[in-house]
Amino acid sequence: MREVREWTAHVERILRKRRDPVVVQTLRSATAATIAYVIALRLSPEPAPLTAPLTALLVVQVTLYATITNGFRRVNAVVTGVLVAIAFSLLVGLTWWSLALLLVASLAVGRLVRVEEYVPEVAISAMLVLGVTTVGDTAWARVVETLIGAGVGLACNLLLAPPVWVEEAGESIEGLARRLRQLMLRMGEEAADGTPVHRAEKQLHEARRLDHDIVEVDAALRQAEDSLRLNPRVQDSVLHRVVMRTGLDTLEICTVVLRVLARSLTDLAKEREPEPLFEPETGAALEQLLSEIADAVVSFAVLVTTHLSASAESAEERLAAELRTAAGTRDKLALLLREEAERDPGHWQLPGAVLTEVNRILDELDTEHRTRRLFEELDRVSREQRARMPRLTRLRERLGVTEQLWRNRAGFGGRSR
């Protein structure tokens, strides 16, 4: 039995390694570059057509969408650079001052033709072509090699399909939610124990550092969104993107509100030092409330990243139950805070701010609020698509892929998955 478990764990590690972005990108890039070089040896007059594998390396990206967009821009950049070099070779040839003019002109033209991050590639292509004597042959060879590399890079992404990075983005979102949960639990414990100023300030610094986590999760989500675009293996890719994006937006709002809550507790600790932050009963109620909200945050993250409808329904029911429990605790805390404010009317604003901030988090996690925001975002995306691609929209409507079908499939964020 132990051997079976070890073998299963070994297989799982291998499968996870196959999905590792570094491994996937390395294998696909090496394959594309090698194939591009072999093809270029037969079609290019150059003895060592290294431009083809170089182009393939730069074109092959983690997602199909990125490969197509980068491939077009790179081909555009190289062809533009070759044309600029041909013009300079016919007029002035290669000197130190013509090289300087060539670089300035190439960089300027690269921005005009909008090749984005490949602007330096325009200058590189022009400089390499101008630096040889047989300009015509070299220019033609470089264009051919570039087209080969771009074509092979695109073909590799079609045949060796890149993974859909939704699972990795979902793990990042859930990881952010769990970090929020841990901070909420610590803040609740500190509030119940009587937070001194230095510990309250420490919690505030931790809340501010969560901004960096938001940036990292956003990058993972953008990669997942790109992997869903133009991917024939994914149905309702727009819905997938909207569900996860609006889910991250909600967690980002919760992060900001939690930082404000940490600030309010810090200010309250400064005002009441050396007295305890709250009365024992109030502190215990706040600790319980933050614990319940922390659990709800994790349930929300699981809900918006769940693929299977059965699991999503279970997550939604768990979230709704946790929010109902938290609402009851919130009402109890409101009464206790009002009593404290009556005893200490000079500082009623800070306890009131604490109650306002926990209310805001509960409102953001509310299932009805979540559904409304999801539908609003779907409406916005639908309007943009109709304005940008009216013919494709009419074709989808004829095939039955209508906005109402989107809504029926969406239901609530997680169940659409």
Contacts in CASP RR format, 6 or more apart in sequence:
PFRMAT RR
TARGET T0000
AUTHOR 0000-0000-0000
METHOD contacts of the structure
MODEL  1
MREVREWTAHVERILRKRRDPVVVQTLRSATAATIAYVIALRLSPEPAPL
TAPLTALLVVQVTLYATITNGFRRVNAVVTGVLVAIAFSLLVGLTWWSLA
LLLVASLAVGRLVRVEEYVPEVAISAMLVLGVTTVGDTAWARVVETLIGA
GVGLACNLLLAPPVWVEEAGESIEGLARRLRQLMLRMGEEAADGTPVHRA
EKQLHEARRLDHDIVEVDAALRQAEDSLRLNPRVQDSVLHRVVMRTGLDT
LEICTVVLRVLARSLTDLAKEREPEPLFEPETGAALEQLLSEIADAVVSF
AVLVTTHLSASAESAEERLAAELRTAAGTRDKLALLLREEAERDPGHWQL
PGAVLTEVNRILDELDTEHRTRRLFEELDRVSREQRARMPRLTRLRERLG
VTEQLWRNRAGFGGRSR
17 23 0 8 1.000
18 24 0 8 1.000
19 163 0 8 1.000
19 167 0 8 1.000
19 168 0 8 1.000
21 62 0 8 1.000
21 165 0 8 1.000
21 168 0 8 1.000
24 62 0 8 1.000
24 162 0 8 1.000
24 163 0 8 1.000
25 60 0 8 1.000
25 62 0 8 1.000
28 60 0 8 1.000
28 156 0 8 1.000
28 157 0 8 1.000
28 160 0 8 1.000
28 162 0 8 1.000
29 56 0 8 1.000
29 57 0 8 1.000
29 60 0 8 1.000
31 156 0 8 1.000
31 160 0 8 1.000
32 53 0 8 1.000
32 56 0 8 1.000
32 57 0 8 1.000
32 59 0 8 1.000
32 60 0 8 1.000
32 149 0 8 1.000
32 152 0 8 1.000
32 153 0 8 1.000
32 156 0 8 1.000
33 53 0 8 1.000
33 54 0 8 1.000
33 56 0 8 1.000
33 57 0 8 1.000
34 53 0 8 1.000
35 56 0 8 1.000
35 152 0 8 1.000
35 156 0 8 1.000
36 52 0 8 1.000
36 53 0 8 1.000
36 55 0 8 1.000
36 56 0 8 1.000
36 148 0 8 1.000
36 149 0 8 1.000
36 151 0 8 1.000
36 152 0 8 1.000
36 153 0 8 1.000
37 49 0 8 1.000
37 50 0 8 1.000
37 52 0 8 1.000
37 53 0 8 1.000
39 52 0 8 1.000
39 148 0 8 1.000
39 152 0 8 1.000
40 46 0 8 1.000
40 49 0 8 1.000
40 51 0 8 1.000
40 52 0 8 1.000
40 53 0 8 1.000
40 144 0 8 1.000
40 145 0 8 1.000
40 148 0 8 1.000
40 149 0 8 1.000
41 49 0 8 1.000
43 144 0 8 1.000
43 148 0 8 1.000
44 52 0 8 1.000
44 141 0 8 1.000
44 144 0 8 1.000
44 145 0 8 1.000
44 148 0 8 1.000
45 137 0 8 1.000
45 140 0 8 1.000
45 141 0 8 1.000
46 138 0 8 1.000
46 141 0 8 1.000
46 145 0 8 1.000
49 141 0 8 1.000
49 145 0 8 1.000
49 148 0 8 1.000
50 145 0 8 1.000
51 78 0 8 1.000
51 141 0 8 1.000
51 142 0 8 1.000
51 145 0 8 1.000
51 146 0 8 1.000
51 149 0 8 1.000
52 145 0 8 1.000
52 146 0 8 1.000
52 148 0 8 1.000
52 149 0 8 1.000
52 152 0 8 1.000
53 149 0 8 1.000
55 74 0 8 1.000
55 75 0 8 1.000
55 78 0 8 1.000
55 145 0 8 1.000
55 146 0 8 1.000
55 148 0 8 1.000
55 149 0 8 1.000
55 150 0 8 1.000
56 149 0 8 1.000
56 150 0 8 1.000
56 151 0 8 1.000
56 152 0 8 1.000
56 153 0 8 1.000
56 156 0 8 1.000
58 70 0 8 1.000
58 74 0 8 1.000
58 121 0 8 1.000
59 67 0 8 1.000
59 70 0 8 1.000
59 71 0 8 1.000
59 74 0 8 1.000
59 149 0 8 1.000
59 150 0 8 1.000
59 151 0 8 1.000
59 153 0 8 1.000
59 154 0 8 1.000
60 67 0 8 1.000
60 153 0 8 1.000
60 156 0 8 1.000
60 157 0 8 1.000
61 67 0 8 1.000
61 70 0 8 1.000
61 157 0 8 1.000
61 162 0 8 1.000
62 162 0 8 1.000
62 165 0 8 1.000
62 223 0 8 1.000
62 226 0 8 1.000
62 227 0 8 1.000
63 162 0 8 1.000
63 165 0 8 1.000
63 223 0 8 1.000
63 226 0 8 1.000
63 227 0 8 1.000
63 229 0 8 1.000
63 231 0 8 1.000
64 157 0 8 1.000
64 158 0 8 1.000
64 161 0 8 1.000
64 162 0 8 1.000
64 227 0 8 1.000
64 229 0 8 1.000
64 230 0 8 1.000
64 231 0 8 1.000
65 226 0 8 1.000
65 227 0 8 1.000
65 229 0 8 1.000
65 230 0 8 1.000
65 231 0 8 1.000
66 226 0 8 1.000
67 153 0 8 1.000
67 154 0 8 1.000
67 157 0 8 1.000
67 162 0 8 1.000
68 154 0 8 1.000
68 230 0 8 1.000
70 118 0 8 1.000
71 150 0 8 1.000
71 153 0 8 1.000
71 154 0 8 1.000
72 150 0 8 1.000
73 115 0 8 1.000
73 116 0 8 1.000
73 117 0 8 1.000
73 118 0 8 1.000
74 115 0 8 1.000
74 118 0 8 1.000
74 121 0 8 1.000
74 146 0 8 1.000
74 150 0 8 1.000
75 146 0 8 1.000
75 147 0 8 1.000
75 150 0 8 1.000
76 113 0 8 1.000
76 115 0 8 1.000
76 118 0 8 1.000
77 110 0 8 1.000
77 113 0 8 1.000
77 115 0 8 1.000
77 118 0 8 1.000
77 119 0 8 1.000
77 121 0 8 1.000
77 122 0 8 1.000
77 125 0 8 1.000
78 121 0 8 1.000
78 122 0 8 1.000
78 125 0 8 1.000
78 142 0 8 1.000
78 143 0 8 1.000
78 146 0 8 1.000
79 143 0 8 1.000
79 146 0 8 1.000
80 106 0 8 1.000
80 109 0 8 1.000
80 110 0 8 1.000
80 113 0 8 1.000
80 115 0 8 1.000
80 122 0 8 1.000
80 125 0 8 1.000
81 106 0 8 1.000
81 109 0 8 1.000
81 122 0 8 1.000
81 123 0 8 1.000
81 125 0 8 1.000
81 126 0 8 1.000
81 129 0 8 1.000
82 125 0 8 1.000
82 126 0 8 1.000
82 129 0 8 1.000
82 139 0 8 1.000
82 142 0 8 1.000
82 143 0 8 1.000
84 102 0 8 1.000
84 105 0 8 1.000
84 106 0 8 1.000
84 109 0 8 1.000
84 122 0 8 1.000
84 126 0 8 1.000
85 102 0 8 1.000
85 125 0 8 1.000
85 126 0 8 1.000
85 127 0 8 1.000
85 128 0 8 1.000
85 129 0 8 1.000
85 130 0 8 1.000
85 135 0 8 1.000
85 139 0 8 1.000
86 129 0 8 1.000
86 135 0 8 1.000
86 136 0 8 1.000
86 139 0 8 1.000
88 98 0 8 1.000
88 101 0 8 1.000
88 102 0 8 1.000
88 105 0 8 1.000
88 126 0 8 1.000
88 130 0 8 1.000
89 129 0 8 1.000
89 130 0 8 1.000
89 135 0 8 1.000
92 98 0 8 1.000
92 101 0 8 1.000
93 130 0 8 1.000
94 130 0 8 1.000
94 131 0 8 1.000
98 130 0 8 1.000
99 127 0 8 1.000
99 130 0 8 1.000
102 123 0 8 1.000
102 126 0 8 1.000
102 127 0 8 1.000
102 130 0 8 1.000
103 123 0 8 1.000
103 126 0 8 1.000
103 127 0 8 1.000
105 126 0 8 1.000
106 122 0 8 1.000
106 123 0 8 1.000
106 125 0 8 1.000
106 126 0 8 1.000
106 127 0 8 1.000
107 119 0 8 1.000
107 120 0 8 1.000
107 122 0 8 1.000
107 123 0 8 1.000
109 122 0 8 1.000
110 119 0 8 1.000
110 122 0 8 1.000
111 119 0 8 1.000
113 122 0 8 1.000
115 121 0 8 1.000
115 122 0 8 1.000
125 142 0 8 1.000
128 142 0 8 1.000
129 135 0 8 1.000
129 138 0 8 1.000
129 139 0 8 1.000
129 142 0 8 1.000
132 138 0 8 1.000
161 231 0 8 1.000
161 233 0 8 1.000
162 227 0 8 1.000
163 227 0 8 1.000
164 224 0 8 1.000
164 227 0 8 1.000
164 228 0 8 1.000
164 231 0 8 1.000
164 233 0 8 1.000
164 234 0 8 1.000
165 220 0 8 1.000
165 223 0 8 1.000
165 224 0 8 1.000
165 227 0 8 1.000
166 224 0 8 1.000
166 227 0 8 1.000
166 228 0 8 1.000
166 240 0 8 1.000
166 244 0 8 1.000
166 307 0 8 1.000
168 220 0 8 1.000
168 223 0 8 1.000
168 224 0 8 1.000
169 217 0 8 1.000
169 220 0 8 1.000
169 221 0 8 1.000
169 223 0 8 1.000
169 224 0 8 1.000
169 244 0 8 1.000
169 305 0 8 1.000
170 220 0 8 1.000
170 224 0 8 1.000
170 244 0 8 1.000
170 301 0 8 1.000
170 305 0 8 1.000
171 305 0 8 1.000
172 216 0 8 1.000
172 217 0 8 1.000
172 220 0 8 1.000
172 221 0 8 1.000
173 217 0 8 1.000
173 221 0 8 1.000
173 244 0 8 1.000
173 247 0 8 1.000
173 248 0 8 1.000
173 251 0 8 1.000
173 301 0 8 1.000
173 304 0 8 1.000
173 305 0 8 1.000
174 298 0 8 1.000
174 301 0 8 1.000
174 302 0 8 1.000
174 305 0 8 1.000
175 217 0 8 1.000
175 301 0 8 1.000
176 210 0 8 1.000
176 213 0 8 1.000
176 214 0 8 1.000
176 217 0 8 1.000
176 248 0 8 1.000
176 251 0 8 1.000
176 255 0 8 1.000
176 301 0 8 1.000
177 251 0 8 1.000
177 297 0 8 1.000
177 298 0 8 1.000
177 300 0 8 1.000
177 301 0 8 1.000
177 302 0 8 1.000
178 298 0 8 1.000
178 301 0 8 1.000
179 210 0 8 1.000
179 213 0 8 1.000
180 210 0 8 1.000
180 251 0 8 1.000
180 254 0 8 1.000
180 255 0 8 1.000
180 258 0 8 1.000
180 294 0 8 1.000
180 297 0 8 1.000
181 294 0 8 1.000
181 295 0 8 1.000
181 297 0 8 1.000
181 298 0 8 1.000
182 294 0 8 1.000
183 203 0 8 1.000
183 206 0 8 1.000
183 207 0 8 1.000
183 210 0 8 1.000
183 258 0 8 1.000
184 258 0 8 1.000
184 290 0 8 1.000
184 291 0 8 1.000
184 293 0 8 1.000
184 294 0 8 1.000
184 297 0 8 1.000
185 290 0 8 1.000
185 291 0 8 1.000
185 294 0 8 1.000
186 203 0 8 1.000
186 206 0 8 1.000
187 203 0 8 1.000
187 258 0 8 1.000
187 261 0 8 1.000
187 262 0 8 1.000
187 265 0 8 1.000
187 290 0 8 1.000
188 283 0 8 1.000
188 286 0 8 1.000
188 287 0 8 1.000
188 290 0 8 1.000
188 291 0 8 1.000
189 287 0 8 1.000
190 199 0 8 1.000
190 200 0 8 1.000
190 203 0 8 1.000
190 265 0 8 1.000
190 277 0 8 1.000
191 265 0 8 1.000
191 277 0 8 1.000
191 278 0 8 1.000
191 283 0 8 1.000
191 286 0 8 1.000
191 287 0 8 1.000
191 290 0 8 1.000
192 278 0 8 1.000
192 280 0 8 1.000
192 283 0 8 1.000
192 284 0 8 1.000
192 286 0 8 1.000
192 287 0 8 1.000
194 276 0 8 1.000
194 277 0 8 1.000
194 278 0 8 1.000
194 283 0 8 1.000
195 203 0 8 1.000
195 265 0 8 1.000
195 269 0 8 1.000
195 277 0 8 1.000
196 269 0 8 1.000
196 273 0 8 1.000
197 266 0 8 1.000
197 269 0 8 1.000
197 270 0 8 1.000
197 273 0 8 1.000
200 262 0 8 1.000
200 265 0 8 1.000
200 266 0 8 1.000
200 269 0 8 1.000
200 270 0 8 1.000
200 277 0 8 1.000
201 266 0 8 1.000
203 262 0 8 1.000
203 265 0 8 1.000
203 266 0 8 1.000
204 259 0 8 1.000
204 262 0 8 1.000
204 263 0 8 1.000
204 265 0 8 1.000
204 266 0 8 1.000
206 262 0 8 1.000
207 255 0 8 1.000
207 258 0 8 1.000
207 259 0 8 1.000
207 261 0 8 1.000
207 262 0 8 1.000
208 259 0 8 1.000
210 255 0 8 1.000
210 258 0 8 1.000
210 259 0 8 1.000
211 255 0 8 1.000
214 248 0 8 1.000
214 251 0 8 1.000
214 252 0 8 1.000
214 255 0 8 1.000
217 248 0 8 1.000
217 251 0 8 1.000
218 248 0 8 1.000
221 244 0 8 1.000
221 245 0 8 1.000
221 248 0 8 1.000
224 241 0 8 1.000
224 244 0 8 1.000
225 241 0 8 1.000
225 244 0 8 1.000
225 245 0 8 1.000
228 234 0 8 1.000
228 237 0 8 1.000
228 240 0 8 1.000
228 241 0 8 1.000
229 237 0 8 1.000
231 237 0 8 1.000
234 240 0 8 1.000
236 406 0 8 1.000
236 409 0 8 1.000
236 416 0 8 1.000
238 378 0 8 1.000
238 381 0 8 1.000
238 385 0 8 1.000
238 406 0 8 1.000
239 378 0 8 1.000
239 406 0 8 1.000
239 409 0 8 1.000
239 410 0 8 1.000
239 416 0 8 1.000
240 416 0 8 1.000
240 417 0 8 1.000
242 374 0 8 1.000
242 377 0 8 1.000
242 378 0 8 1.000
242 381 0 8 1.000
243 304 0 8 1.000
243 374 0 8 1.000
243 410 0 8 1.000
243 413 0 8 1.000
243 414 0 8 1.000
243 416 0 8 1.000
243 417 0 8 1.000
244 304 0 8 1.000
244 305 0 8 1.000
245 377 0 8 1.000
246 304 0 8 1.000
246 370 0 8 1.000
246 373 0 8 1.000
246 374 0 8 1.000
246 377 0 8 1.000
246 413 0 8 1.000
247 300 0 8 1.000
247 301 0 8 1.000
247 304 0 8 1.000
247 370 0 8 1.000
249 373 0 8 1.000
250 300 0 8 1.000
250 304 0 8 1.000
250 364 0 8 1.000
250 365 0 8 1.000
250 370 0 8 1.000
250 373 0 8 1.000
251 297 0 8 1.000
251 300 0 8 1.000
251 301 0 8 1.000
253 360 0 8 1.000
253 364 0 8 1.000
254 297 0 8 1.000
254 361 0 8 1.000
254 364 0 8 1.000
254 365 0 8 1.000
257 357 0 8 1.000
257 360 0 8 1.000
257 361 0 8 1.000
257 364 0 8 1.000
258 357 0 8 1.000
258 361 0 8 1.000
260 353 0 8 1.000
260 357 0 8 1.000
261 354 0 8 1.000
261 357 0 8 1.000
261 358 0 8 1.000
264 350 0 8 1.000
264 353 0 8 1.000
264 354 0 8 1.000
264 357 0 8 1.000
265 277 0 8 1.000
265 354 0 8 1.000
267 350 0 8 1.000
268 277 0 8 1.000
268 347 0 8 1.000
268 350 0 8 1.000
268 351 0 8 1.000
268 354 0 8 1.000
269 277 0 8 1.000
271 347 0 8 1.000
271 350 0 8 1.000
272 347 0 8 1.000
277 283 0 8 1.000
278 286 0 8 1.000
278 340 0 8 1.000
279 336 0 8 1.000
279 340 0 8 1.000
281 336 0 8 1.000
282 333 0 8 1.000
282 336 0 8 1.000
282 337 0 8 1.000
282 340 0 8 1.000
285 329 0 8 1.000
285 332 0 8 1.000
285 333 0 8 1.000
285 336 0 8 1.000
286 333 0 8 1.000
286 354 0 8 1.000
288 329 0 8 1.000
289 326 0 8 1.000
289 329 0 8 1.000
289 330 0 8 1.000
289 333 0 8 1.000
289 358 0 8 1.000
290 358 0 8 1.000
292 322 0 8 1.000
292 325 0 8 1.000
292 326 0 8 1.000
292 329 0 8 1.000
293 326 0 8 1.000
293 358 0 8 1.000
293 361 0 8 1.000
293 362 0 8 1.000
293 365 0 8 1.000
295 322 0 8 1.000
296 319 0 8 1.000
296 322 0 8 1.000
296 323 0 8 1.000
296 326 0 8 1.000
296 362 0 8 1.000
296 365 0 8 1.000
297 361 0 8 1.000
297 365 0 8 1.000
299 315 0 8 1.000
299 318 0 8 1.000
299 319 0 8 1.000
299 322 0 8 1.000
300 319 0 8 1.000
300 365 0 8 1.000
300 370 0 8 1.000
302 315 0 8 1.000
303 312 0 8 1.000
303 315 0 8 1.000
303 316 0 8 1.000
303 319 0 8 1.000
303 412 0 8 1.000
303 413 0 8 1.000
303 414 0 8 1.000
304 413 0 8 1.000
304 414 0 8 1.000
305 414 0 8 1.000
305 417 0 8 1.000
306 312 0 8 1.000
306 315 0 8 1.000
306 414 0 8 1.000
306 417 0 8 1.000
307 417 0 8 1.000
308 417 0 8 1.000
309 415 0 8 1.000
309 417 0 8 1.000
312 412 0 8 1.000
312 413 0 8 1.000
312 414 0 8 1.000
312 415 0 8 1.000
312 417 0 8 1.000
313 415 0 8 1.000
315 414 0 8 1.000
316 367 0 8 1.000
316 412 0 8 1.000
316 414 0 8 1.000
316 415 0 8 1.000
319 365 0 8 1.000
319 367 0 8 1.000
320 367 0 8 1.000
323 362 0 8 1.000
323 365 0 8 1.000
323 366 0 8 1.000
323 367 0 8 1.000
326 362 0 8 1.000
327 362 0 8 1.000
330 355 0 8 1.000
330 358 0 8 1.000
330 359 0 8 1.000
330 362 0 8 1.000
333 355 0 8 1.000
333 358 0 8 1.000
334 355 0 8 1.000
337 351 0 8 1.000
337 352 0 8 1.000
337 354 0 8 1.000
337 355 0 8 1.000
340 351 0 8 1.000
341 347 0 8 1.000
341 348 0 8 1.000
341 351 0 8 1.000
341 352 0 8 1.000
363 369 0 8 1.000
367 412 0 8 1.000
370 412 0 8 1.000
370 413 0 8 1.000
371 411 0 8 1.000
371 412 0 8 1.000
371 413 0 8 1.000
374 410 0 8 1.000
374 412 0 8 1.000
374 413 0 8 1.000
375 407 0 8 1.000
375 410 0 8 1.000
378 403 0 8 1.000
378 406 0 8 1.000
378 407 0 8 1.000
378 410 0 8 1.000
379 403 0 8 1.000
382 403 0 8 1.000
382 406 0 8 1.000
385 392 0 8 1.000
385 393 0 8 1.000
386 393 0 8 1.000
396 402 0 8 1.000
409 416 0 8 1.000
410 416 0 8 1.000
END
